[in-house]
């Protein structure tokens, strides 16, 4: 994993964690128990941060239509879409 990809994944993880809702009655959280999938309209907000990491403006089309149901899905799929764009831009 290169520096850009590591930065993208860290930003996505932080974005998800900031929006996660604790599921326990006293605020206890376990990552797998966090509630609140990230819908596509909310996910677009993370592109501002990711644009800075990759060095160019990403299209909102990198966001999966309908959003993401889990943190792992959000980080894995969105970082893959971003890195595909980075590779395409680098090849030009």
Order of alpha helices (4+ residues) and beta strands (2+ residues): alpha-alpha-alpha-alpha
